[in-house]
Amino acid sequence: MMGGKSSTIAAGVCGALFVGYCIYFDRKRRSDPNFKNRLRERRRNQAVAKQGTGLSKLPDLKDAEAVQKFFLEEIQLGEELLAQGDYENGVEHLTNAIAVCGQPQQLLQVLQQTLPPPVFQMLLTKLPTISQRIVSAQGSLNEDDLE
């Protein structure tokens, strides 16, 4: 009986010390003059990273192997996301694949037969935006080649 009571008291003291330790370092962290600046910067970086996840980095369009790898990855990701019910991101990846595809008309015909009509409509509405990204990416590549 005595051993159970003393272990309970020891556990209580350890818990109180731990809570005190947490409170002490939380106050120390919050009183740091750079805390808010670092917190804002971290949140800004996370927001930028979150926005960038939807837009896959396009491969070098001159490198056929990189384009093929990118195409296969985007098709696979798109299919997986559509299977999970995430239609928005699935369609985004499929449009990336169509944009770098050598024969987009044939791929669109296959997708039209396999995708439900509302999802295929989403795909068609996203195509112009990805085309603009491709054109701008090629433009920046040409500018890099000039330097």
Disulfide bonds with the S-S distance in Angstrom:
none
